Amino acid sequence: MKKSLKNNLDRLLDWVLHFVSYAIILIFVATFFDSFQIDDTHLYTYGILATLIIFLLNKTVKPLIFRLTLPLIGITSGLFYPFINVVILKITEWILGSHFEIHGIWTVFFIAILISLMNIIIDNIIIIPVMRRVKKNG
């Protein structure tokens, strides 16, 4: 029972941190770039929905895309990795239609790089050390 509670708390921490970070990135980019738009009439609804879709795609589709493109990622020394986030963002844009629009490859690539950096920061600075500490103390 105690171990499953820790696992659930770890998942919740992971979910909350990634969810908040994606929301911050989307709000930042939507605020400063005209080439990225979230529906203004229901900004928070579509912003949260886009964040949720990105999170779910990152947890489900991204590992599959990563495995399929692993040789390309290796050949490019990891420089291809942000393109996986470009695919995730384009799928999100396709799902939400006119409520979530990214115009131009540079904007979508910039958002993808920000998401990649945020994932690295959250995983390496927060999630992994917390998991080690929990395993060490538990």
Secondary structure, 3 states (H helix, E strand, C coil): CHHHHHHHHHHHHHHHHHHHHHHHHHHHHHHHCCCEEECCCCHHHHHHHHHHHHHHHHHHHHHHHHHHHHHHHHHCCCCCHHHHHHHHHHHHHHHHHHHEEECCHHHHHHHHHHHHHHHHHHHHHHHHHHHHHHHHHC
